[in-house]
Amino acid sequence: MNNFDQIQSIIKEYLADHGVETEVLTSNLHAVSLDKQDSKYVYNGQRDLPVIDMDSIAQGGYKKAKNARDEAGENNIVNTADGFLVDQDDNWTFVEFKNSEIKAKKDGLKNSILKKAYANWYMLLDILYDMKQKGHVYPGFTYDQPMEFAQQHITFILVCSSEKNPRLYGKNKDCRLAGERYVPGFMQRLKDYLFLDAYVYTEVELEQKFVRGFIG
């Protein structure tokens, strides 16, 4: 059982222990990139990597397990990124797809992306520590130093539609020439304080720079 299968098993067991029946949590990059409002997929790459569908956990199971409700009594859903991948070296990657323009005045959209990054991390922490108490441990995780693990192993990739963000390619190209990745100012805090890395790709760059070299 590889790292991806192991962590998926822990998540499924957590949900089952809380009385939540769940289907297989595995999806793929193409499926989770769907913009439901436009009925359009952001990513249509050649290699469809399996991912854990974070929305299926947050909306279909985790909120039930926590019995989370807001002040009005409605279900309080954790907002998460679209996909979660784990490679052979226990590097975790959260991928969020946006089929919209990311620009300076869209503070609400930027704040939503940051909240999703933090929510992903804390939801997984909650699940991992809950299952550790029940004897189901994920071997690659440093339970005594979770922040150190995040700063050494977790990357958050925001994948923006190249059609909606035509200037993004130029920004990424300039950063590549400087030996860097493009990190917008609003995502810098993720890189500085929480994760190993956080940056923006177009769907084309995701395919070329991440997907083709990924080893699960």
Secondary structure, DSSP 8 states (H G I E B T S, - for coil): --HHHHHHHHHHHHHHHTT------EEEHHHHTEETTTTEES---SS--EEEEHHHHIIIIIHHHHT-B-TTS-B------SEEEE-TT--EEEEEEE-S---TT-HHHHHHHHHHHHHHHHHHHHHHHHHHTTT---TT--TT-HHHHHHHHEEEEEEE-TTT-TTHHHHHHHHHHTT-----GGGHHIIIII-SEEEEEEHHHIIIIIGGG---
